[in-house]
């Protein structure tokens, strides 16, 4: 499955953005999904994950209470709503798909089979 993340941009600190991840085929409902990010000079890090049903979500501590992952299988799209953005959220954001019901180790790259191209998020102070 091919994934494409979009919706990034430049926003001031305290602002909001919503990222979307669309699949090339109408198969997103078969996958648990995750979002990762990579800041310049840093390793790619886990941000959020959602189960295939949408009933379970996981977040890295630094975004809890600010970011929300959700999915709309009818639109074949997964979202990452980002509120109260901080300069340290600046990164390229990637979506990924795992052919499973629930990702028990969402922070591991190896949990995911498919990755999309990233979308840049820049938060100015």
Backbone bond lengths (Angstrom), bond angles and torsions (degrees), N, CA, C in turn:
res aa  C-N    CA-C-N  psi(-1)  N-CA   C-N-CA  omega(-1)  CA-C   N-CA-C  phi
1 X - - - 1.447 - - 1.521 108.66 -
2 X 1.320 116.41 137.72 1.462 121.05 177.89 1.518 109.51 -98.84
3 X 1.318 115.41 133.13 1.458 121.34 -177.85 1.515 110.15 -116.13
4 X 1.304 116.40 145.47 1.455 121.46 177.24 1.512 109.11 -135.68
5 X 1.324 115.32 119.19 1.458 121.19 176.34 1.520 109.36 -93.66
6 X 1.313 116.28 140.59 1.458 120.04 177.44 1.527 109.28 -153.75
7 X 1.331 114.73 170.57 1.451 119.50 179.36 1.523 114.20 109.17
8 X 1.328 116.69 -2.10 1.449 119.47 178.98 1.517 112.14 -71.00
9 X 1.313 115.10 173.96 1.455 119.37 178.99 1.507 111.18 168.76
10 X 1.329 114.75 -166.77 1.458 121.87 179.19 1.520 108.88 -103.87
11 X 1.324 115.72 129.49 1.458 120.54 -178.57 1.522 108.89 -142.37
12 X 1.315 116.13 151.26 1.455 119.44 176.78 1.523 110.91 -79.44
13 X 1.310 115.59 155.74 1.454 120.51 176.86 1.525 109.69 -55.24
14 X 1.319 115.19 137.68 1.458 121.07 -176.56 1.515 113.80 91.80
15 X 1.322 116.28 -10.82 1.462 121.07 -179.50 1.514 113.37 -83.22
16 X 1.329 114.89 -175.11 1.457 121.41 -176.61 1.524 111.09 -132.49
17 X 1.309 114.40 152.38 1.457 122.61 171.76 1.514 108.30 -143.72
18 X 1.316 116.08 152.33 1.453 119.92 171.72 1.514 108.78 -122.01
19 X 1.319 115.30 119.86 1.452 121.54 176.10 1.519 109.41 -91.88
20 X 1.321 114.89 147.99 1.454 121.13 176.65 1.517 109.22 -125.05
21 X 1.307 115.69 150.75 1.459 122.05 176.14 1.519 106.70 -132.91
22 X 1.311 115.97 114.83 1.456 121.08 -178.24 1.521 110.27 -109.89
23 X 1.309 116.19 147.54 1.460 121.66 178.61 1.523 110.51 -103.30
24 X 1.320 115.05 150.16 1.463 119.83 -177.48 1.519 111.81 -72.95
25 X 1.342 115.51 -26.57 1.455 119.86 -179.58 1.517 108.71 -119.41
26 X 1.311 115.78 158.94 1.455 119.50 -177.78 1.533 109.58 -80.60
27 X 1.342 115.87 61.58 1.453 120.70 -175.63 1.511 113.60 -128.83
28 X 1.334 116.84 5.81 1.451 118.73 -174.19 1.524 112.08 -59.90
29 X 1.323 117.48 -27.27 1.460 121.26 -179.63 1.522 112.55 -65.28
30 X 1.318 117.62 -13.56 1.458 121.86 -179.74 1.523 113.02 -86.88
31 X 1.331 116.49 -3.22 1.454 120.53 -171.89 1.520 113.22 -124.68
32 X 1.326 114.99 144.58 1.455 120.19 160.15 1.528 106.34 -79.45
33 X 1.320 116.99 150.68 1.454 120.39 -171.24 1.520 111.79 -129.49
34 X 1.315 114.51 153.59 1.459 118.95 178.00 1.510 111.70 -140.78
35 X 1.330 114.30 160.72 1.460 122.04 172.85 1.527 107.82 -121.11
36 X 1.313 115.49 138.17 1.456 123.28 174.51 1.525 108.36 -126.96
37 X 1.311 115.84 166.63 1.464 119.77 174.40 1.514 109.77 -144.29
38 X 1.328 114.90 154.47 1.456 120.45 178.69 1.519 109.03 -138.95
39 X 1.316 114.18 116.40 1.457 121.20 177.01 1.526 109.04 -89.69
40 X 1.327 117.67 157.01 1.465 120.10 -179.99 1.518 112.35 -54.80
41 X 1.322 116.12 129.45 1.450 120.54 177.77 1.512 115.21 77.11
42 X 1.312 117.11 4.78 1.463 120.48 -178.78 1.518 110.90 -121.30
43 X 1.322 114.92 162.84 1.458 119.70 177.22 1.529 109.82 -76.60
44 X 1.309 114.61 155.94 1.458 119.87 175.62 1.525 108.41 -66.06
45 X 1.325 116.97 132.75 1.453 120.41 -177.71 1.526 111.28 -124.62
46 X 1.310 113.55 150.32 1.452 121.39 177.76 1.527 110.39 -68.47
47 X 1.336 116.05 141.24 1.459 121.26 177.73 1.531 110.99 -116.89
48 X 1.340 116.58 -54.19 1.459 119.83 -175.30 1.525 109.27 -159.17
49 X 1.330 115.56 156.49 1.456 121.29 176.80 1.513 109.20 -144.83
50 X 1.331 115.18 155.05 1.458 121.06 179.24 1.523 108.55 -139.04
51 X 1.324 115.80 140.58 1.454 120.43 -178.94 1.527 110.98 -72.16
52 X 1.310 115.09 169.50 1.456 120.00 -178.48 1.531 111.58 -60.22
53 X 1.308 116.67 -36.59 1.464 120.69 -179.44 1.521 112.34 -79.72
54 X 1.322 115.82 -19.32 1.458 120.13 -174.39 1.508 113.17 87.72
55 X 1.323 116.66 -2.20 1.451 120.16 -175.09 1.515 115.05 -81.92
56 X 1.316 117.27 -15.20 1.467 121.82 -179.65 1.524 110.33 -126.65
57 X 1.317 115.46 135.77 1.457 120.99 177.53 1.521 110.05 -133.33
58 X 1.332 115.45 153.93 1.459 121.95 176.11 1.516 108.45 -136.20
59 X 1.334 115.16 148.03 1.454 120.24 -179.04 1.521 110.38 -139.63
60 X 1.314 115.41 149.65 1.457 119.09 168.98 1.525 107.23 -71.54
61 X 1.310 117.01 147.74 1.467 120.88 -173.35 1.526 112.88 -56.22
62 X 1.315 117.00 -35.79 1.463 120.34 -173.91 1.530 113.87 -67.44
63 X 1.331 117.84 -14.51 1.468 119.63 -179.36 1.521 112.81 -115.49
64 X 1.307 117.35 -3.30 1.472 119.98 -179.67 1.522 110.28 -58.98
65 X 1.333 115.22 134.21 1.445 120.21 -179.43 1.515 113.58 86.40
66 X 1.332 116.91 -12.23 1.471 120.55 179.91 1.525 112.40 -115.27
67 X 1.330 117.04 -36.15 1.459 121.91 -177.52 1.519 109.96 -108.39
68 X 1.325 115.77 147.95 1.456 121.42 176.64 1.524 109.42 -136.04
69 X 1.320 115.32 124.96 1.455 120.44 175.48 1.529 108.39 -96.96
70 X 1.325 116.12 140.71 1.458 120.10 178.74 1.529 108.06 -151.27
71 X 1.310 115.21 170.30 1.452 119.08 -179.69 1.517 110.32 -142.61
72 X 1.321 115.22 149.21 1.455 122.53 174.94 1.524 105.87 -131.52
73 X 1.306 116.30 94.93 1.459 120.14 -175.46 1.530 111.88 -67.82
74 X 1.299 117.34 -26.39 1.470 119.55 176.52 1.526 110.88 -64.02
75 X 1.350 115.72 -30.42 1.455 120.64 177.43 1.529 111.94 -99.18
76 X 1.338 115.54 1.77 1.460 119.70 178.34 1.524 111.89 57.11
77 X 1.328 115.50 40.33 1.459 120.47 -172.48 1.526 110.91 -139.54
78 X 1.331 114.90 143.41 1.450 122.67 172.56 1.528 107.16 -115.58
79 X 1.324 115.60 143.31 1.457 120.68 -175.60 1.525 111.21 -119.94
80 X 1.317 114.89 155.09 1.451 121.41 169.06 1.528 106.62 -132.15
81 X 1.326 115.68 103.72 1.455 121.00 176.93 1.520 108.00 -84.91
82 X 1.316 116.26 122.75 1.463 121.34 -176.26 1.519 108.76 -118.26
83 X 1.323 115.75 115.45 1.464 122.31 179.18 1.524 110.08 -114.90
84 X 1.312 115.90 164.30 1.469 121.98 178.32 1.519 110.89 48.67
85 X 1.303 115.16 48.14 1.460 120.00 -175.67 1.526 111.97 -64.78
86 X 1.324 114.68 146.05 1.459 122.94 -178.69 1.535 108.53 -120.77
87 X 1.317 117.51 156.49 1.468 119.64 177.23 1.523 112.44 -54.97
88 X 1.321 117.90 -32.86 1.464 120.50 179.94 1.519 113.30 -72.19
89 X 1.330 117.82 -5.18 1.468 120.90 173.02 1.523 111.59 -83.76
90 X 1.315 116.67 -5.95 1.459 120.57 179.38 1.523 110.20 -61.38
91 X 1.330 115.95 125.07 1.460 121.34 -176.89 1.521 109.05 -178.73
92 X 1.313 114.75 170.41 1.463 120.42 166.07 1.521 106.93 -89.43
93 X 1.304 116.30 128.39 1.461 121.87 -176.95 1.526 109.76 -104.09
94 X 1.345 114.72 134.02 1.459 122.01 -178.06 1.523 110.31 -122.50
95 X 1.318 116.62 144.10 1.456 120.00 170.86 1.523 108.70 -105.70
96 X 1.326 115.30 155.98 1.452 121.17 -177.07 1.517 109.65 -147.64
97 X 1.332 115.69 153.81 1.458 121.33 -177.21 1.516 111.25 -123.32
98 X 1.316 115.50 139.33 1.467 122.08 178.42 1.523 108.68 -124.52
99 X 1.343 116.98 127.57 1.466 120.31 -177.56 1.526 111.56 -78.27
100 X 1.310 115.68 67.11 1.448 121.08 -177.78 1.519 109.37 -152.84
101 X 1.324 115.07 167.14 1.455 119.56 -179.53 1.527 111.60 -76.28
102 X 1.333 115.14 -42.88 1.466 121.07 -178.12 1.515 108.18 -143.58
103 X 1.307 117.19 138.26 1.457 121.69 -179.00 1.531 108.26 -95.17
104 X 1.316 116.16 109.24 1.466 120.53 -177.18 1.527 112.75 -76.55
105 X 1.303 116.03 -24.67 1.473 120.40 176.38 1.515 108.20 -126.18
106 X 1.333 117.40 71.56 1.458 120.39 -173.53 1.515 114.28 -67.51
107 X 1.336 116.87 -18.41 1.458 119.89 -177.50 1.523 112.85 -80.58
108 X 1.323 117.43 -8.61 1.454 121.24 -178.27 1.524 111.78 -92.14
109 X 1.333 116.22 130.81 1.465 120.34 177.98 1.540 110.25 -57.45
110 X 1.310 115.57 -37.85 1.463 120.97 -174.45 1.522 113.37 -67.11
111 X 1.335 117.11 -10.56 1.464 119.79 178.37 1.524 111.74 -74.86
112 X 1.324 116.93 -13.06 1.456 121.72 -173.03 1.526 111.24 -115.10
113 X 1.308 116.12 140.64 1.461 121.19 179.88 1.522 113.02 -97.66
114 X 1.303 117.42 -27.40 1.460 120.72 -174.39 1.526 110.15 -129.87
115 X 1.323 114.25 140.87 1.460 121.27 -179.42 1.522 109.69 -129.68
116 X 1.312 115.15 143.56 1.453 119.86 175.40 1.517 111.28 -97.78
117 X 1.303 116.39 168.03 1.448 120.83 171.77 1.518 107.99 -72.17
118 X 1.300 116.59 150.24 1.449 120.67 -173.47 1.508 114.09 -82.96
119 X 1.321 113.77 168.30 1.456 121.57 173.78 1.528 107.38 -129.46
120 X 1.324 116.22 135.12 1.453 120.97 -174.08 1.522 111.36 -81.69
121 X 1.320 115.33 131.41 1.464 122.19 172.62 1.524 107.45 -119.03
122 X 1.309 116.23 123.75 1.467 121.60 178.42 1.511 108.60 -123.82
123 X 1.335 115.45 124.60 1.456 121.47 -179.69 1.525 107.86 -113.54
124 X 1.311 115.98 118.39 1.461 120.05 -178.92 1.518 110.25 -92.87
125 X 1.325 115.19 148.70 1.472 119.74 -178.19 1.514 111.37 -89.94
